[in-house]
Amino acid sequence: MHIFVQDLTITSRAEDGCVTYIFLESHEQRNRFFLYMSWRDEEAFNRYSEIPLVRAFDSGIAKELLIEPYILDTWKSLG
């Protein structure tokens, strides 16, 4: 898992439009993850969502590894 997360993080940060990409694992609860990412705009995020590594994570890897479904929240800047 950690090798995959490293690859995903490096690939994601290199994408055009990536502002911030942080993938964290809890110290207290091993295998509990938090992913924070910020994109220049919705178009950049949509392009990112289509890259093979991200699609692999969404379609299979995440479902196999996660105890609970992940939550995807989208936010907009207020300033």
C-alpha positions, 0 to 999 in steps of 0.5 A, a space after each residue: 500500500 505504501 509504495 502505491 501511495 508514494 507513486 500516487 502522491 508523486 504522480 498527483 503532485 506533478 499533474 498540471 493544476 495540482 495546488 496541494 496534495 497531502 496523503 497522511 496515515 494516522 499514528 494512532 490508528 494504523 491504516 487510517 488515511 486522510 487525503 487532502 488535495 486542492 486543484 486550480 479548477 474543476 477542469 484540472 481535477 477532472 483531468 486528474 481523475 482520469 489518469 490510470 493510477 487514480 482510476 485504479 485506486 478508485 475502482 479497485 484498490 480503495 475498495 479492497 483496502 478500505 473498511 469504510 467507504 471513503 468520503 469525497 467532499 468538494 469545497 470552494 474558495 471564499 477568498 
